[in-house]
Amino acid sequence: MRRIDPDAWAGLAVLLLCAGVGAPTLISGAGTQIPRLLWSALFVALLVSFVSAAFHSAALHSATLHNGRALLRPRISYALYVVLAWILVLTAPGAGWLPILLVFAAALSAHLLPVWTGPVVVALNSLVIALAVSRAGADGTAVVLATLIYLLIQAATLLSTVAVIREQRMRRELAEAHVELRAASVALADSARTHERLRIARDLHDLVGHQLTALTLELEVARHRDGAGSGAREHIERADRVARELLDDVRKTVGLLRADAPDLRASLASVVRDIPGLDISVDIDADVRTSEEQTITLIRVVQEIVTNTIRHADATSLRIAIERRPDDTLKLTSVDDGRGAPRIAPGNGLRGLAERVGAMGGGVRLDGSDGFRVTAWLPAR
């Protein structure tokens, strides 16, 4: 079951507050300088434009939407909201808390526009508020005081929104760097252990193996020498058996050292450990066995999945499972409880994931209909 994003609750609360500040004027129609029906229609259009702008601002957390065409729709909705808010405030100058709509406009600009545009929006909103208060018949002191109060409220709201957005971005970047560092550290440690095993295997084969081979040849020659007595021959044959058994053991050990792979469970557990704000579970079937190359591939795949979840999904939990299927393939499935993506446009990370798995003879399938699901498969060892 998908969770409801906290930003969605915040947006709903702001929407209700927008409706609340305009409700008295909608109900009574007092103080409007245009026909009540027209004012009401403009107010409904403002609510719709706010919902559209807020919805798309939440979607802009996805890096795949950071392009000109994707930014166009939310910015148009936002511009419509601002213009309608100005019209409503100017045509109902005595409507009490209606300028709060402009405070929301200032806060929403931090999500949709460059940082430098925020002060411009605040300045224009303050000008509209000054005109509205003046049109309501207030004296100069009241106009300055009301404008200053709303200016400070807008500035505080804008600055706090920018600070929250920056903190969220920094936390995501820190979590992404944490995952990348963990994965690189695990891959490096696994590679170092593998190289050390191969070095030991070569040393055993080149030194001990060759010496034992030479020893067995010498014992074979000694066993066939005519001068050896029956007692000596018995000891020579026993020593030859021991030498041959020891040589077999060395060869088996060398084979095991060369074939042994890093522990997939320990490696993945290290990669996903201590990720702030994201509960990750990794379930690996007991019959899953991987080579070193497969282990490194799965580490990198999990790294990209976790990074993608942190960066785009706004999720609180991520479930990863790896199983061995009857058709002798390894299947990795991951699913989060985030916002999903009805139209998936893979970025460099997801394309790199598919390329990495494809190089192993496998494939990847993506599904964003309910959360975000990644299914990858590759031939078993």
C-alpha positions in Angstrom: 0.0 0.0 0.0 1.4 3.3 -1.0 1.9 5.9 1.7 0.5 9.5 1.5 3.4 11.9 1.0 3.8 14.5 3.8 4.1 17.1 1.1 0.6 16.0 -0.2 -0.8 16.6 3.3 0.9 20.0 3.4 -0.5 20.9 0.0 -4.0 19.8 1.1 -3.7 22.0 4.2 -2.7 25.0 2.2 -5.5 24.4 -0.3 -8.0 24.3 2.5 -6.5 27.5 3.9 -6.8 29.2 0.5 -10.5 28.2 0.4 -11.0 29.4 3.9 -9.6 32.9 3.4 -11.9 33.3 0.3 -15.0 31.7 1.8 -16.4 34.8 3.5 -16.3 36.8 0.3 -17.7 33.8 -1.7 -20.6 33.5 0.7 -21.5 37.2 1.3 -20.2 38.7 -1.9 -19.6 41.9 0.1 -16.7 44.1 -0.9 -16.1 42.8 -4.4 -15.7 45.4 -7.1 -16.7 43.0 -9.9 -19.8 40.8 -10.2 -19.9 38.2 -7.4 -20.3 35.3 -10.0 -17.3 36.4 -11.9 -15.3 36.8 -8.7 -16.3 33.3 -7.6 -15.3 31.8 -10.9 -11.9 33.5 -10.7 -11.5 32.1 -7.2 -12.3 28.6 -8.3 -9.8 29.0 -11.2 -7.2 30.1 -8.6 -7.7 26.9 -6.6 -7.4 24.8 -9.6 -4.2 26.5 -10.7 -2.8 26.1 -7.2 -3.5 22.4 -7.2 -1.9 22.0 -10.7 1.2 24.0 -9.7 1.6 22.2 -6.4 1.2 18.8 -7.9 3.8 19.4 -10.6 6.2 21.0 -8.1 6.2 17.8 -6.2 6.9 15.9 -9.4 9.9 18.1 -10.0 11.8 16.2 -7.4 12.4 13.7 -10.2 15.5 14.6 -12.2 14.0 13.2 -15.3 11.5 16.1 -15.3 14.2 18.8 -15.1 13.9 20.0 -18.6 12.3 22.9 -20.4 9.1 21.1 -21.5 8.4 19.6 -18.1 8.9 22.9 -16.4 6.5 24.7 -18.7 3.2 23.3 -17.4 3.8 24.0 -13.7 5.2 27.4 -14.3 2.2 28.3 -16.4 -0.1 27.1 -13.6 2.0 29.1 -11.1 1.8 32.2 -13.2 -1.9 31.8 -13.6 -2.3 31.4 -9.8 -0.2 34.6 -9.2 -2.2 36.7 -11.7 -5.5 35.5 -10.4 -4.4 36.1 -6.8 -3.5 39.7 -7.7 -6.9 40.2 -9.4 -8.9 38.8 -6.5 -7.0 40.8 -3.9 -7.4 44.1 -6.0 -11.1 43.5 -6.7 -11.9 42.6 -3.1 -9.7 45.1 -1.2 -11.8 44.8 2.0 -11.7 41.0 2.1 -9.6 40.7 5.3 -7.1 37.9 5.1 -7.3 37.4 1.3 -3.6 38.7 0.8 -2.6 35.4 2.4 -3.0 34.0 -1.1 0.1 36.1 -2.1 2.1 34.6 0.8 1.5 31.2 -0.7 2.6 32.5 -4.1 5.9 33.6 -2.6 6.4 30.2 -0.9 5.5 28.2 -4.1 8.0 30.2 -6.2 10.9 28.5 -4.3 9.7 25.2 -5.7 9.2 26.2 -9.3 11.4 29.2 -10.1 15.0 30.2 -9.8 16.0 31.6 -6.4 16.5 35.1 -7.7 12.8 35.3 -8.8 11.5 34.9 -5.2 12.3 38.5 -4.1 10.8 39.8 -7.3 7.5 37.9 -6.6 7.6 39.3 -3.0 8.1 42.8 -4.3 5.3 42.6 -6.8 3.0 41.0 -4.2 3.7 43.8 -1.8 2.9 46.4 -4.4 -0.5 44.7 -5.1 -1.2 44.6 -1.3 -0.4 48.3 -1.0 -2.7 49.1 -3.9 -5.5 46.9 -2.4 -5.2 48.5 1.1 -5.2 52.0 -0.5 -8.3 51.2 -2.6 -10.0 50.1 0.6 -9.8 53.7 1.9 -7.0 53.3 4.4 -4.7 56.2 5.2 -1.0 56.3 4.4 0.1 54.9 7.7 -2.2 51.9 7.5 -1.1 51.2 3.9 2.6 51.2 4.9 2.0 49.1 8.0 -0.1 46.5 6.2 2.4 46.4 3.3 5.3 46.0 5.7 3.6 43.2 7.7 2.8 41.2 4.6 6.3 41.9 3.2 7.9 40.4 6.3 5.5 37.4 6.3 6.3 36.7 2.6 10.0 37.1 3.2 10.0 34.8 6.2 7.9 32.2 4.3 10.1 32.4 1.2 13.4 32.1 3.2 12.1 29.2 5.3 10.9 27.3 2.2 14.2 27.8 0.5 16.0 26.6 3.6 13.8 23.5 3.8 14.4 22.7 0.1 18.1 23.1 0.4 18.2 20.9 3.5 16.2 18.2 1.8 18.5 18.4 -1.2 21.6 18.2 1.0 20.2 15.2 2.9 19.5 13.4 -0.4 23.0 14.2 -1.7 24.5 13.0 1.5 22.5 9.8 1.4 23.5 9.2 -2.2 27.2 9.8 -1.4 26.8 7.4 1.5 25.5 4.6 -0.7 28.1 5.2 -3.4 30.9 5.2 -0.8 29.6 2.0 0.8 29.3 0.2 -2.6 32.8 1.4 -3.7 34.2 0.3 -0.4 32.6 -3.1 -0.5 33.6 -3.7 -4.2 37.2 -2.6 -3.4 37.3 -4.9 -0.4 35.9 -7.8 -2.3 38.3 -7.2 -5.1 41.3 -7.0 -2.7 40.3 -10.3 -1.0 39.9 -11.9 -4.4 43.3 -10.8 -5.5 44.8 -12.0 -2.3 43.2 -15.4 -2.7 44.5 -15.7 -6.3 48.0 -14.7 -5.1 47.9 -17.4 -2.4 46.5 -19.9 -5.0 49.3 -19.1 -7.4 51.9 -19.4 -4.7 50.5 -22.8 -3.6 50.5 -24.0 -7.2 53.9 -22.6 -8.2 55.8 -23.4 -5.0 54.3 -26.1 -2.9 52.7 -27.9 -5.9 55.9 -28.0 -7.9 57.9 -29.1 -4.9 55.5 -31.9 -4.1 55.5 -33.0 -7.7 59.2 -33.2 -7.6 59.1 -35.1 -4.4 56.7 -37.7 -5.8 58.9 -38.2 -8.8 62.0 -38.7 -6.6 60.1 -41.2 -4.4 58.9 -43.0 -7.6 62.5 -43.3 -8.7 63.6 -44.4 -5.3 60.9 -47.1 -5.2 62.2 -48.7 -8.3 65.9 -48.7 -7.3 67.2 -52.2 -7.1 69.3 -51.5 -3.9 66.3 -50.7 -1.7 65.4 -53.3 0.9 61.9 -54.5 1.6 61.7 -52.3 4.7 63.0 -49.3 3.0 60.7 -49.9 0.0 57.7 -50.0 2.3 58.6 -46.6 3.8 59.2 -45.2 0.4 55.8 -46.3 -0.9 54.1 -44.9 2.2 55.9 -41.6 1.7 54.9 -41.6 -1.9 51.2 -42.0 -1.0 51.4 -39.2 1.5 53.1 -36.9 -1.0 50.5 -37.7 -3.7 47.6 -37.2 -1.3 49.1 -33.9 -0.1 49.5 -32.8 -3.8 45.9 -33.6 -4.4 44.9 -31.6 -1.4 47.0 -28.6 -2.6 45.3 -28.8 -6.0 41.8 -28.9 -4.5 42.7 -25.9 -2.2 44.0 -24.0 -5.2 40.8 -24.7 -7.1 38.6 -23.6 -4.2 40.6 -20.4 -3.8 40.2 -19.6 -7.4 36.5 -20.4 -7.5 35.5 -18.8 -4.2 33.5 -15.5 -4.6 32.8 -12.7 -2.1 29.9 -13.2 0.2 26.9 -11.6 -1.5 24.8 -11.3 1.6 27.5 -9.6 3.7 28.4 -7.3 0.8 24.8 -6.1 0.1 24.1 -5.8 3.9 27.0 -3.4 4.1 25.9 -1.4 1.1 22.3 -0.7 2.4 23.2 -0.3 6.1 22.5 3.0 7.9 20.7 4.8 5.1 19.0 7.8 6.7 15.3 8.1 6.2 14.9 4.9 4.2 14.2 1.4 5.6 15.8 -1.2 3.4 15.5 -4.9 3.6 17.4 -7.4 1.5 16.2 -11.0 1.2 18.5 -13.5 -0.6 17.4 -17.2 -1.0 19.6 -19.8 0.6 20.3 -21.5 -2.8 21.7 -18.3 -4.4 25.4 -18.7 -5.4 27.2 -16.1 -7.4 30.6 -15.6 -8.9 32.8 -12.7 -8.2 31.6 -10.9 -11.4 28.0 -11.5 -10.6 28.5 -10.3 -7.0 30.1 -7.1 -8.2 27.3 -6.6 -10.7 24.5 -7.1 -8.1 26.3 -4.7 -5.7 26.3 -2.0 -8.4 22.7 -2.8 -9.3 21.6 -2.4 -5.7 23.6 0.7 -5.4 21.8 2.3 -8.3 18.4 1.2 -7.1 19.0 2.7 -3.6 20.4 5.9 -5.1 17.4 6.2 -7.5 15.0 5.6 -4.6 16.6 8.3 -2.5 16.8 10.8 -5.3 13.4 10.4 -7.0 10.9 8.2 -5.1 10.5 10.1 -1.9 9.9 6.7 -0.3 10.3 5.5 3.3 10.9 1.7 2.6 12.6 -0.3 -0.1 12.3 -4.1 -0.4 14.9 -6.1 -2.4 14.8 -9.8 -3.0 17.2 -12.1 -4.9 16.2 -15.6 -5.9 17.3 -18.5 -8.1 14.6 -19.4 -10.6 13.8 -22.8 -12.0 15.2 -21.8 -15.4 18.6 -21.4 -13.8 18.7 -17.6 -13.7 19.1 -15.2 -10.8 16.2 -12.7 -10.4 16.4 -9.5 -8.4 13.2 -7.6 -7.5 13.0 -4.3 -5.8 10.0 -2.2 -4.9 9.6 1.0 -2.9 6.5 2.8 -1.4 7.2 6.1 -3.1 5.3 8.1 -5.7 6.1 6.0 -8.7 6.4 7.2 -12.2 3.5 6.6 -14.7 5.8 7.5 -17.6 9.4 6.3 -17.1 12.2 8.1 -18.8 15.3 6.4 -17.7 18.3 8.6 -16.8 21.9 7.8 -17.0 21.7 5.7 -13.8 19.0 3.4 -14.9 20.5 3.1 -18.4 23.8 2.2 -16.9 22.0 -0.4 -14.7 20.4 -2.0 -17.8 23.7 -2.0 -19.7 25.6 -3.6 -16.8 23.0 -6.4 -16.5 22.8 -6.8 -20.3 26.6 -7.3 -20.4 26.1 -10.3 -18.2 23.5 -11.8 -20.5 20.5 -10.6 -18.5 17.8 -7.9 -18.7 15.9 -5.3 -16.7 12.2 -4.3 -16.5 10.9 -1.1 -14.9 7.4 -0.5 -13.5 6.3 2.8 -11.9 2.6 2.1 -11.6 2.6 1.4 -7.9 5.7 2.7 -6.3 8.8 2.0 -8.4 9.6 -1.6 -9.2 12.9 -2.9 -10.8 13.1 -6.5 -12.0 16.5 -7.7 -13.2 17.6 -11.2 -14.2 20.9 -12.7 -15.2 22.2 -16.2 -15.9 23.2 -18.1 -12.7 26.8 -19.3 -12.3 
